[in-house]
């Protein structure tokens, strides 16, 4: 090894160490703040969902669950918007559902694997429960009445046609006479990622063609009635495909000429550019011409127009170090008015061991075509690095589709010169990558409890123009609804509108299908299929401000309720502000600054809790206090309001449901106001007037001449000698803090038996308060949940004993009445 090569190696090692250092630093920032800043273009931040619904919430609302299948493994969905049906592929079955409502009767076709194939599968060491069955993996429309379907067939794939007719008794039938081999069309394994697209009578598929799954290729095979023969990528050649995992495939025209029509494949694979021993994974987009028939003397039955480029989804960082999301999980092509230029959405995850995250990137067809029209990547030999090819490029340009219109000498790929075919054998990879729009993701989830895996996108017309609403499936059974808002070229905001726990048990979302015609989303997993509406506007709130703050393109305020937005000429009739979410500009706002304060009492040295629940997870709560100097000045002399700090005072604990004040002091007396801040809008949620009862005003219970209960109930006003008189307060609006100095008290709780406070013995009409959602802070102290559970359990036992005793007394009195005449005294 020469000195120069040694220096280059050391330099490369130093660069790698610096990159790892920058990445570690970035991860620490992510873990600390759940957000990361890009020095180059924009700031990406993570916020919680505006609306969070559990599985039980969806069960009780408009969601429709279909769990009537007997197989499971519902990986493939095929939706027909015009005829209104949904096909579901499962284990040994294909189900026909009505897309209007999954509750309607289900029709199914039994399609098991042949017995000999099952036996051979078991003998090969596969599992009967999870492998040796016919898992339906492909459903593609052939015409209005037939669907082309393929299944694994117990590791012996086969395909056939399904007939969907108007007969309501038997609308679904498997045409057994059309059964054919599924090799090159469907994978052997039920879990292997693959993709397929049926277009112009030809099936384009990315799958493996052997039992072990080692020989993967991009195929074009004939289905019945087609004329072209099969064609594929070169086998066992890493420069073509290197351990690929296919994600999606789409037919997208390049020009108005049918000769330029191409099929695009999206997948991830081990990167050949990274080196022989590097296991790095890159995402790819590849394309082939539909009229490619292979070479004449070379590349026979092989693609002569196959090219691939890298898809990049990364967050720009300081010093040029990017955070890459390298592994493509799902792809969605959003059609536009121009069929040649759809918008491409991709979900990516990170392969880094430093942090766990996922992102959504958006690509234009212009950037993809630019990469394929750019320079080729070149490698001189096994011991050389990949570089940009700067030699002469033969004519016609490799990757160009043959067209008699443009070049009569090249009517077919078999007419390509040997120079072009030879060049294509070694140059499938493009040098320039495909970068996302905006140079970064439109949505990121970093160190979240889930990973994004599936995506569909709906372009929604709002008051301000169209918005792309993302519906995302996670690996733990959730569906997120999100929107990205571009305020200007440098300011982009991502908003999670909803987080829906669709399935009761955490299970990966396998498929999403969007019905724009019926405004429905169909979600599948191993547990079943769920039908969800695209909007739940009524759950955002009952006033204009809450509806506007939601910033949901589907919703607007119609003057009475928050409901679905319909574009119309009466623009003033609807109130909606997606870009800024500013209720001040859209809604008639009333001043609630004079809202009545609830009177709350606390005992010196004890604790009290002031409840304040935000209406949105995206809102921030701020507490202000207007202190009073002495109890006698509660209603008169007060100080100016000041904000309560979140840190610095160990007696104040800011919680999601309110403010916990520990170890009350006389100086804490005053008016406490809870205000919600969201964007430019603020509203007072609750206000409390806290009165503190001094310990000097309380006498021990054993020193009090306790009167009978019927006399104590008539005490008004209450007297705490030697102190001022307290006016009676309506039940449920009084809080007396303290139970042995450590208790939290709420509206319906009672103290533990044997520990009744002296003030409660004197004044039983002042109810104690307890909040179940709090947690005590400190060692050797029960959590409030545990404390309240014990408290409520004992109170329940006490109430049961009282009821039992009352029943016994009534029964005894009834027996006495039966034994004595009515005119005799008891």
VEXTORFI-178676 format. One line per 10 residues: their letters; for each residue y, z, x of C-alpha. Coordinates in steps of 0.25 Angstrom, whole numbers, plus 5000, padded with zeros to 4 digits. Each point is the difference from the previous one (the first is absolute). Example, Ala and Ser with C-alpha at 12.3 -4.5 7.8 and 13.67 -1.06 7.14 Angstrom:
AS	4982/5031/5049 | 5014/4998/5006
This chain:
XXXXXXXXXX	5000/5000/5000 | 5013/4996/5006 | 5012/5009/5001 | 5008/4993/4989 | 4989/5001/4990 | 4999/5015/5003 | 5015/5001/4998 | 4998/4993/4987 | 4989/5009/4996 | 5008/5012/5003
XXXXXXXXXX	5012/4994/4993 | 4991/4997/4987 | 4995/5014/5001 | 5014/5006/5000 | 5004/4992/4989 | 4988/5004/4992 | 5003/5015/5003 | 5015/4998/4995 | 4995/4993/4988 | 4990/5012/4997
XXXXXXXXXX	5011/5010/5003 | 5010/4993/4990 | 4989/4999/4989 | 4997/5015/5002 | 5015/5003/4999 | 5001/4992/4987 | 4987/5007/4994 | 5007/5013/5002 | 5012/4996/4993 | 4991/4994/4989
XXXXXXXXXX	4992/5013/4998 | 5013/5009/5000 | 5008/4992/4990 | 4991/4990/4993 | 5010/4990/5004 | 5004/4991/5011 | 5012/4993/5005 | 5001/4986/5006 | 5011/4999/5010 | 5000/4985/4998
XXXXXXXXXX	5001/4997/4985 | 4998/5010/4989 | 4995/5014/4996 | 4987/5002/4993 | 4998/5013/4993 | 4989/5005/4991 | 5003/5007/4987 | 4991/5005/4989 | 4997/4993/4987 | 5010/5001/4988
XXXXXXXXXX	4989/5002/4990 | 4986/5006/5004 | 4989/5000/4990 | 4986/5006/5001 | 4987/4994/4995 | 5001/5009/4988 | 5014/4995/4997 | 4995/4986/5000 | 4988/5003/4991 | 5009/5006/4990
XXXXXXXXXX	5010/4988/5000 | 4999/4985/4999 | 4990/4998/5011 | 4987/4994/4996 | 4987/5004/5008 | 4988/4991/5000 | 4987/5008/5006 | 4990/4993/4992 | 4993/4993/5011 | 4986/5004/5005
XXXXXXXXXX	5002/4995/5014 | 5012/5003/5007 | 5006/4993/5012 | 5011/4993/4992 | 5006/4992/5012 | 5004/4987/4994 | 5008/4997/4987 | 5004/4987/4994 | 5011/4999/4990 | 5003/4989/4990
XXXXXXXXXX	5014/5002/4994 | 4999/4988/4990 | 4986/5004/4994 | 5002/5015/5002 | 4987/5004/5007 | 4997/5008/5012 | 4987/4998/5008 | 4995/5012/5009 | 4989/4998/5010 | 4991/5012/5003
XXXXXXXXXX	4986/5003/5004 | 4990/4991/4994 | 5010/4997/4988 | 5012/4992/4996 | 5009/5006/4989 | 5009/4993/4991 | 5012/5009/4995 | 5012/4996/4991 | 5013/5001/5008 | 5007/5005/4988
XXXXXXXXXX	4993/5013/4999 | 4988/5004/5009 | 4995/5009/4988 | 4995/4988/4992 | 4985/4997/5001 | 4995/4996/5013 | 4991/4988/5003 | 4991/4999/5012 | 4990/4991/5007 | 4989/5006/5008
XXXXXXXXXX	4998/4993/5014 | 4990/5008/5009 | 4995/4995/5013 | 4986/4994/5001 | 4989/5010/5002 | 4996/4994/5013 | 5014/5000/5006 | 5001/5015/4996 | 4986/5003/5007 | 5005/4992/5013
XXXXXXXXXX	5013/5008/5000 | 4993/5013/4999 | 4990/4996/5011 | 5012/4996/5009 | 5005/5015/4999 | 5010/4999/4990 | 5003/5010/4989 | 4995/4997/4986 | 5011/5007/4993 | 5012/4995/5008
XXXXXXXXXX	4995/4986/5006 | 4988/4994/4994 | 5006/4995/4987 | 5009/4988/4995 | 5014/5004/5002 | 5009/4990/4994 | 5011/4997/5010 | 5006/4987/4995 | 5006/4995/4987 | 5008/4988/5001
XXXXXXXXXX	5005/4991/4988 | 4993/4986/5000 | 5006/4995/4986 | 5004/5006/4987 | 4986/5003/4996 | 4993/5003/5013 | 5001/5010/5012 | 4993/4998/5013 | 4994/5013/5004 | 4993/5005/5013
XXXXXXXXXX	4992/5013/5003 | 4993/5006/5012 | 4986/4999/4994 | 4994/5011/5008 | 5005/4994/5013 | 4996/4986/4995 | 5013/4995/4994 | 5000/4991/4988 | 5010/4993/4991 | 5000/4995/4986
XXXXXXXXXX	5009/4996/4988 | 5004/5009/4989 | 5003/4994/4987 | 5011/5007/4991 | 5000/4994/4986 | 5007/5003/4987 | 4988/5006/4994 | 5003/5015/4998 | 4985/5004/4999 | 4997/4994/5014
XXXXXXXXXX	5013/4996/5006 | 4994/5002/5014 | 4988/4993/5006 | 4994/4998/5014 | 4995/4985/5002 | 4987/5003/5007 | 4998/4985/5003 | 5012/5000/5009 | 4995/5010/5010 | 5002/4996/5014
XXXXXXXXXX	5001/5006/5014 | 5012/5009/5003 | 4999/4998/5015 | 5014/4997/5005 | 5006/5004/4987 | 4997/5015/4998 | 4997/5011/5010 | 4986/5006/5002 | 5006/5014/5000 | 5006/5007/4987
XXXXXXXXXX	5011/5006/5009 | 5003/4989/5010 | 5015/4995/4998 | 5001/4986/4996 | 5008/4990/4993 | 4998/4987/4992 | 5008/4990/4992 | 4995/4989/4991 | 5010/4988/5000 | 4998/4985/4997
XXXXXXXXXX	4985/5003/4998 | 4998/5005/5014 | 4998/5015/5004 | 5007/5005/5012 | 4995/5013/5005 | 5001/5009/5011 | 4987/5007/5002 | 4987/5003/5009 | 4988/4991/4998 | 4989/5009/5006
XXXXXXXXXX	4993/5013/4996 | 5006/5008/5011 | 5014/4995/4997 | 5003/4995/5015 | 5002/4986/4997 | 5013/4999/4992 | 5008/4987/4997 | 5010/4993/4991 | 4992/4991/4991 | 5002/4989/4991
XXXXXXXXXX	4988/4997/4991 | 4997/4992/4988 | 4997/5005/4986 | 4993/4992/4990 | 5007/4987/4997 | 5007/4999/5013 | 4998/4989/5010 | 5005/5006/5014 | 4990/5006/5009 | 5001/5014/5007
XXXXXXXXXX	5010/5002/5012 | 5002/5013/5008 | 5007/5006/5012 | 4992/5000/5013 | 4989/5011/5001 | 5000/5011/5010 | 5013/4995/5007 | 5010/5012/5001 | 5012/4991/5001 | 4998/4995/4986
XXXXXXXXXX	4996/5013/4993 | 4997/5013/5007 | 4993/5011/4991 | 5009/4996/4988 | 5002/5008/4987 | 5005/4991/4989 | 5011/5004/4990 | 5005/4989/4992 | 5001/4984/4999 | 5009/4992/4992
XXXXXXXXXX	5003/4985/4997 | 5014/4997/5004 | 5006/4986/5000 | 5009/4996/5012 | 5007/4988/4994 | 5000/4992/4987 | 4989/4991/5007 | 4986/5005/4996 | 4995/4996/5014 | 5008/5011/5005
XXXXXXXXXX	4993/5011/4992 | 4995/5011/5008 | 4992/5013/4998 | 5005/5013/5007 | 4991/5011/5004 | 5004/5014/5003 | 4992/5010/5008 | 4999/5009/5012 | 4992/4999/5012 | 4998/5005/5015
XXXXXXXXXX	5012/4995/5008 | 4995/4990/5010 | 5014/5001/5007 | 4998/5015/5002 | 4989/4998/5011 | 4985/5001/5000 | 4999/5015/5000 | 5012/5003/4990 | 4995/5003/4986 | 5014/4997/4994
XXXXXXXXXX	5001/4994/4986 | 5010/4989/4996 | 5003/4994/4986 | 4999/4985/4999 | 5004/4989/4991 | 4992/4987/5001 | 5000/4987/4993 | 4992/4987/4999 | 5002/4987/4993 | 4993/4997/4987
XXXXXXXXXX	4997/4986/5004 | 4994/5004/5014 | 4986/4994/5001 | 4997/5004/5015 | 5000/4991/5012 | 4992/4987/5003 | 4994/5003/5014 | 5004/5014/5002 | 5003/5012/4990 | 4990/4994/4990
XXXXXXXXXX	5000/5008/4988 | 5010/5009/5006 | 5015/5001/4997 | 5009/4991/5008 | 5013/5006/4993 | 4997/5015/5002 | 5012/5008/5005 | 5003/5015/5000 | 5012/5009/5003 | 5002/5014/5001
XXXXXXXXXX	5007/5008/4988 | 5009/5011/5006 | 5004/5012/4991 | 5008/5010/5009 | 5011/5010/5000 | 5010/4997/5011 | 5003/5012/5008 | 5009/5004/5012 | 4998/4993/5013 | 4993/4988/4993
XXXXXXXXXX	4988/5008/4997 | 4994/4997/4987 | 4991/5008/4991 | 4990/4990/4996 | 4991/5000/4987 | 4990/4990/5005 | 4988/5001/4990 | 5002/4991/4987 | 4994/5007/4988 | 5004/4991/4988
XXXXXXXXXX	5009/4987/4998 | 5007/4995/4987 | 5007/4987/4998 | 5012/5001/4991 | 5002/4986/4993 | 5014/4995/4999 | 5007/4988/4993 | 4997/4993/5013 | 4984/4999/5001 | 5002/4996/5015
XXXXXXXXXX	5007/5013/5003 | 4994/5012/4994 | 5003/5014/5006 | 4989/5007/5007 | 4998/5015/4999 | 4990/5007/5010 | 4995/5015/5001 | 4998/5004/5014 | 4994/5013/5006 | 5002/5005/5014
XXXXXXXXXX	4988/5001/5010 | 5007/5010/5008 | 4994/5014/5003 | 5014/5006/5001 | 5003/5000/4985 | 4995/4995/4987 | 5008/4990/4992 | 5001/4987/4992 | 5011/4990/4997 | 5004/4988/4991
XXXXXXXXXX	5006/4988/5007 | 5005/4987/4993 | 4999/4986/5006 | 5006/4987/4997 | 4992/4987/5000 | 5011/4994/5009 | 4997/5010/5011 | 4985/4998/4999 | 5002/4984/5001 | 5010/5003/5012
XXXXXXXXXX	4989/5007/5007 | 4990/4989/4998 | 5010/4989/5004 | 5004/5008/5013 | 4993/5001/5014 | 4985/5002/5002 | 4994/5012/5007 | 4992/4996/5013 | 4990/5006/5009 | 4996/4993/5012
XXXXXXXXXX	4987/5007/5002 | 4992/5014/4998 | 5008/5007/5011 | 5014/4995/4996 | 5010/5005/4990 | 5005/4994/4987 | 5012/4992/5002 | 5009/4990/4993 | 4994/4986/5001 | 5011/4991/5006
XXXXXXXXXX	4992/4988/5002 | 5000/4987/4993 | 4996/5001/4985 | 4991/4988/4995 | 5004/4991/4988 | 4998/5003/4989 | 5004/5014/5002 | 4988/5009/4999 | 4999/5007/4987 | 5006/4989/4992
XXXXXXXXXX	4993/4995/4988 | 4996/4985/5000 | 5008/4991/4990 | 4999/4985/4998 | 5014/5001/4995 | 5006/5005/5013 | 4991/4994/5009 | 4990/4989/4996 | 4992/5001/5013 | 4996/5014/4997
XXXXXXXXXX	4995/5000/4986 | 4990/5011/5003 | 4997/5011/5010 | 4989/4991/5005 | 5010/4990/5004 | 5007/5010/5009 | 5000/4996/5015 | 4990/5008/5009 | 5012/5006/5007 | 5005/5007/4988
XXXXXXXXXX	4986/5005/4996 | 4998/5005/5014 | 5013/5007/5000 | 4996/5007/4987 | 4988/5005/5006 | 5008/5009/5009 | 5013/5003/4993 | 4998/5006/4987 | 5010/5012/5003 | 5015/4998/4998
XXXXXXXXXX	5009/5007/5010 | 5012/5005/4991 | 4996/5011/4990 | 5004/5000/4985 | 5011/5010/4998 | 5003/5007/4987 | 5013/4998/4992 | 5010/5010/5005 | 4993/5002/5013 | 4993/5012/4994
XXXXXXXXXX	4992/5006/4988 | 5006/5001/4986 | 4992/5013/4998 | 4993/5010/5009 | 4991/5012/4998 | 4998/5008/5012 | 4991/5013/5001 | 4999/5000/4985 | 4987/5005/4994 | 4996/4986/4996
XXXXXXXXXX	5000/4986/5006 | 5004/4988/4993 | 4989/4990/4998 | 5003/4990/4988 | 5013/4993/4995 | 5005/4991/4989 | 5014/4997/4998 | 5008/4997/4987 | 5014/4993/5000 | 5008/5007/4990
XXXXXXXXXX	5013/4995/4994 | 5010/5011/5000 | 5015/5001/4996 | 5004/4998/5014 | 4990/4989/5003 | 4985/4999/5004 | 4992/5011/5007 | 4987/5000/5006 | 4992/5012/4994 | 4988/5004/5009
XXXXXXXXXX	4987/5006/4994 | 4992/5006/5011 | 4986/5006/5000 | 4996/5011/5009 | 4987/5005/5007 | 5000/5013/4991 | 5001/4994/4986 | 5015/4999/4998 | 5009/4989/4996 | 5015/4999/5005
XXXXXXXXXX	5011/4993/4994 | 5011/4997/5010 | 5012/4991/5001 | 5009/4996/5013 | 5015/4999/4998 | 5008/4992/5009 | 5015/5005/4999 | 5004/4991/5012 | 4994/4993/5012 | 4999/5014/5008
XXXXXXXXXX	4997/5010/4989 | 4987/4999/4993 | 4994/5012/4991 | 4986/5002/4995 | 4998/5007/4987 | 4986/5005/4995 | 5002/5000/4985 | 4986/5005/4996 | 4988/5007/5006 | 4988/4999/4990
XXXXXXXXXX	4987/5007/5003 | 4991/4990/4993 | 4986/5005/5003 | 4996/5015/4998 | 4992/5000/5013 | 5007/4994/5013 | 4994/4986/5002 | 5006/4988/5006 | 5006/4989/4991 | 4992/4988/5002
XXXXXXXXXX	5008/4990/4992 | 5013/4998/4993 | 5003/4989/4989 | 5014/4998/4994 | 5002/4994/4986 | 5015/4996/4999 | 4997/4994/4986 | 4995/5013/4995 | 5008/5009/5009 | 4987/5007/5004
XXXXXXXXXX	4994/5004/5014 | 4985/5001/5001 | 4994/5009/5011 | 4986/5001/5004 | 4992/5009/5009 | 4985/5005/5001 | 5002/5008/4988 | 5005/4990/4990 | 5012/4992/4996 | 5014/5005/4994
XXXXXXXXXX	5010/4992/4993 | 5015/5005/5002 | 5013/4996/4995 | 5010/4995/5010 | 5011/5010/4995 | 5001/5014/4994 | 5015/5000/4998 | 4999/5012/4989 | 4995/5009/5011 | 5013/4999/5008
XXXXXXXXXX	5008/5009/4991 | 5007/5001/4987 | 5014/4996/5004 | 5008/4989/5006 | 5002/5006/5014 | 4985/5003/5002 | 4996/4986/4996 | 5011/4994/5010 | 4996/5009/5011 | 4985/4995/4999
XXXXXXXXXX	5005/4986/5005 | 4987/4994/4994 | 5002/4985/4998 | 4991/5000/4988 | 5009/5011/4993 | 5014/5001/4994 | 5008/5009/4991 | 5002/4993/4986 | 5009/5011/4995 | 4990/5009/4994
XXXXXXXXXX	4988/5000/5009 | 4995/4995/5014 | 4992/4988/4996 | 4995/4987/5006 | 5011/4991/5005 | 5000/4986/4993 | 5010/4990/5006 | 5010/4995/4990 | 5014/4995/4998 | 5005/5014/4995
XXXXXXXXXX	5001/5005/5014 | 5009/5012/4995 | 4989/5005/4991 | 4991/5004/5011 | 5003/5011/5011 | 4993/4997/5014 | 5004/5002/5014 | 4988/4997/5010 | 5009/4998/5012 | 5007/5013/5000
XXXXXXXXXX	4995/5009/4989 | 5014/5004/4996 | 5000/5007/4986 | 5015/5001/5001 | 5002/4985/4999 | 4990/4998/4989 | 4999/5013/4991 | 5010/5008/4992 | 4999/5013/5009 | 5004/5014/4993
XXXXXXXXXX	5005/5011/5009 | 4990/5012/4999 | 5008/5009/5009 | 5002/5009/4989 | 4985/5002/4997 | 4997/5014/4996 | 4994/5009/5010 | 4987/5008/4997 | 5001/5015/5002 | 4990/5005/5010
XXXXXXXXXX	4998/5014/5005 | 4994/5005/5013 | 4997/5013/5006 | 5006/5003/5014 | 4989/4999/5011 | 4991/4991/4992 | 4999/4985/4998 | 5004/4990/4990 | 4997/4985/4997 | 5010/4990/4994
XXXXXXXXXX	4993/4988/4995 | 5005/4986/5002 | 4991/4988/4999 | 5006/4987/5004 | 4998/4988/4991 | 4996/4991/5011 | 4993/5002/5014 | 5011/4992/5006 | 5011/5009/4996 | 5005/5011/5009
XXXXXXXXXX	5003/5014/4995 | 5012/5008/5005 | 5003/5015/4996 | 5014/5005/4999 | 5004/5015/4997 | 5013/5006/4995 | 4998/5014/5004 | 5006/5012/4993 | 5005/5013/5007 | 4995/5011/4991
XXXXXXXXXX	4992/5001/4987 | 5013/5003/4993 | 5006/4987/5004 | 4988/4991/4996 | 5008/4993/4989 | 5014/5001/5007 | 5003/4999/5015 | 4991/4991/5008 | 5000/4993/5013 | 5000/4985/5002
XXXXXXXXXX	4987/4992/4999 | 4993/4998/5013 | 4987/4992/5003 | 4987/5008/5003 | 4995/4996/5014 | 4985/4995/5001 | 4998/5007/5013 | 5006/5012/5007 | 4998/5010/4989 | 4986/5006/4999
XXXXXXXXXX	5003/5006/4986 | 5002/4986/4994 | 4988/4991/4998 | 5003/4986/4994 | 4987/4995/4993 | 4997/4988/4992 | 5001/5007/4987 | 5012/5009/5003 | 5006/5010/5009 | 4993/5013/5004
XXXXXXXXXX	5010/5012/5004 | 4992/5010/5007 | 5005/5015/5002 | 5011/4999/4990 | 5013/5007/5004 | 5012/5004/4992 | 5008/4990/5007 | 4991/4989/4994 | 5006/5002/4986 | 5007/4987/4995
XXXXXXXXXX	4998/4986/4994 | 4990/4991/5006 | 5000/4985/4997 | 4990/4990/5003 | 5005/4986/5001 | 4991/4987/5002 | 5006/4989/5009 | 4994/4986/5000 | 5008/4988/5006 | 5014/5002/4995
XXXXXXXXXX	4996/5008/4988 | 5000/5015/4998 | 4996/5009/4988 | 4999/5015/4998 | 4986/5003/4996 | 5001/5015/4998 | 5010/5011/5002 | 4996/5015/5000 | 5009/5013/5000 | 4993/5010/5009
XXXXXXXXXX	5002/5015/4997 | 4995/5010/5010 | 4995/5014/4995 | 5002/5010/5011 | 4989/5009/5004 | 5009/5012/4997 | 5001/4997/4985 | 4985/5001/4999 | 4992/5013/4998 | 4985/5002/5002
XXXXXXXXXX	4992/4999/4988 | 4995/5014/5001 | 5014/5005/4998 | 5003/4993/4987 | 4998/5006/4987 | 4993/4987/4994 | 5001/4999/4986 | 4990/4994/4990 | 4999/4985/5000 | 5006/4999/4986
XXXXXXXXXX	5013/5007/5005 | 5001/4993/5013 | 5001/4987/4992 | 5013/5004/4994 | 5007/5002/5012 | 5013/4991/5001 | 5007/4999/5008 | 4991/5004/5012 | 5005/5011/5009 | 4997/5002/5015
XXXXXXXXXX	5006/5013/5002 | 5008/5003/5008 | 5005/4985/5000 | 5007/4990/4990 | 4994/4996/4987 | 4992/4987/5000 | 5000/4991/4988 | 4987/4996/4994 | 4996/4986/5005 | 4991/4990/4992
XXXXXXXXXX	4985/5001/5004 | 4996/4990/5011 | 5014/4999/5006 | 5000/5013/5008 | 4993/5002/5013 | 4998/5013/5007 | 4995/4998/5014 | 4991/5009/5006 | 4986/5006/4999 | 4997/5010/5011
XXXXXXXXXX	5011/4993/5008 | 4991/4987/5002 | 4998/4994/4987 | 5006/4987/4994 | 5002/5001/4985 | 5000/4990/4989 | 5002/4998/4985 | 4986/5005/4995 | 4994/5009/5011 | 4997/5014/4999
XXXXXXXXXX	4999/5010/5012 | 4986/5004/5006 | 4994/5012/4992 | 5004/5013/5006 | 5012/4994/5007 | 5010/4999/4989 | 5015/5001/5005 | 5008/5011/4995 | 5011/4991/4995 | 4989/4992/4992
XXXXXXXXXX	4995/5013/4994 | 5014/5003/4995 | 5004/4986/4996 | 4987/4993/4995 | 5008/4989/4992 | 5005/4995/5014 | 4988/4990/5003 | 4995/4999/5014 | 4999/4986/5007 | 4990/4993/5009
XXXXXXXXXX	4999/4986/5005 | 4986/4995/5003 | 5005/4989/5009 | 5006/5009/5011 | 4993/5004/5013 | 5003/5013/5007 | 5005/5000/5014 | 4995/5010/5010 | 4987/5006/5006 | 4990/5008/4991
XXXXXXXXXX	5007/4996/4987 | 4993/4993/4989 | 5005/4987/4996 | 5007/4999/4987 | 4989/4991/4995 | 4990/5011/5003 | 5009/5011/4995 | 5003/4993/4987 | 4985/4997/4998 | 4997/5014/5001
XXXXXXXXXX	5011/5004/4992 | 4997/4991/4989 | 4985/5003/5000 | 5003/5014/4999 | 5010/4998/4988 | 4990/4991/4994 | 4989/5011/5001 | 5010/5010/4994 | 5004/4991/4988 | 4985/4998/4997
XXXXXXXXXX	4997/5015/5000 | 5012/5002/4991 | 4995/4989/4991 | 4986/5006/5000 | 5005/5014/4997 | 5009/4995/4989 | 4988/4993/4994 | 4992/5013/5001 | 5011/5007/4993 | 5001/4990/4989
XXXXXXXXXX	4985/5000/4998 | 4999/5016/5000 | 5012/5000/4989 | 4992/4989/4992 | 4988/5009/5000 | 5008/5012/4996 | 5006/4993/4988 | 4986/4995/4996 | 4995/5015/5000 | 5012/5006/4993
XXXXXX	5006/4996/4986 | 5013/4994/5000 | 5007/5012/4993 | 4996/5010/5010 | 5008/5002/5013 | 4994/4996/5013
